[in-house]
Amino acid sequence: MDILYIIGTGSKWANNEIRYSLRSVAKFGKNVGRIFVCGANPGILSDEVIFVPCDDPYECAHKNIMHKIGHVIDNTDIGDEFLLSSDDHFFVRPVDFNTYPLYYKGAIPEIASKNETYCLSMVETRKLLEDAGLPIYMTNPHCDTHISRSVWQKTEALRVAAMELPHGGEVNCIIGNQMIADGIKPVLYSDVKVGEFSGIGNLKKMIGDSHCFSIYDSAIRCGVEEYLIQLFSTPCRYEYVAPIQPKQKHEPRRVEYKVRKGGAIITKTKYVYD
C-alpha cells in the first residue's frame, strides 16, 4: 500500500515530525509500498521517497490539503488505493497497511464546539454530506486514512463544492463517507492526539492500546522527542543521512627554529602536521 504524506511549512521542530513518522513506518509497517511526500521539501528525505513539490495556493489549510492530493493523483502513478498520512502520525505497534481499516471516531458534530477553522469546517462538511445523501461519520481520526482514485473521481462535485466553503471541506470525511456509502464498513477508533503531559509514563498511559498517536505543538515542549528517540533511535531508509567525510590529509608544514649549541646559535628545521 502506497502512503502519501501531505506537509506544509513552518515546522516548529526542524521537521523532526516527519523524520520520526517515517522511522515509525519503517519499524512497524508491514506491506509498505512507496512513500510519497507532497508539499515543501523538509530536507531530510532520501531517494527512497518520491517527493512531489507543491505550494500552498490558499490561505485555508483544508483547501491546500485537497489541492495537494489532487496534484499527486493527477501527476504521479501513486496506487489506485493509498493511505493519506500526516507528518505527526507515529506508529507504535505493528501495522499491516494492506489490511488497514477505514477508521472513524463518531459522527460529525452539527454545531461547532469552538470558533476555530477545524470545528467550523467540520460543520460545513457535515451539511455538504447531508445534502448529498451521504453518511456523516468522522473518518478523519489522527491515524492514516484511505483514499482511492475511483472514489476521488466519484466525489468530484463534492470536492468542488467543498473548495467554495468558507473554511474548506474536510477531505478525509468526504472520501471516507463516500466509501462507506459504497459498502466499506468503518471501524471505531480510539483517537489519540497528545498535548501536554508529565513524563514518559504519563505519555504511554495516554497512548494506551492505540497503534498510532499524533501530537500538538505542546507535546514537543513537554519532551515527546525523548519517547520517540527510545523507539526510533536509528535512521531509516526514507531519510537522508549525510556521509561521513574522511579526514583530509595535509602536507606537513616546515618550521624553522633556533637553538644554541656551544657558543653559536644555529637554525634547525622540523615538519609538523596541523
Buried (B, 14 or more C-beta within 10 A) or exposed (E): BBBBBBBEEEBEBEBBBBBBBBBBBBBBBEEBBBBBBBBBEBEBBBEBBBBBEBEBEBEBBBBBBBBBBBBBBEEBEBBEBBBBBBBBBBBBEEBEBEEBEBBBBEEBEEEBEEEEBBBBBBBBBBBBBEEBEBBBBBBBBBBBBBBBEEBBEBBEEBBEBBBEBEBBBBBBBBBBBBBBBEEBEBEEBEBBBBEEBEEEEEBEEBBEEBBBBBBBEEBBEBBBEEBBEEBBEEBBEBBBEEEEEEEEEEEEEEEEEEEEEEEEEEEEEEEEEE
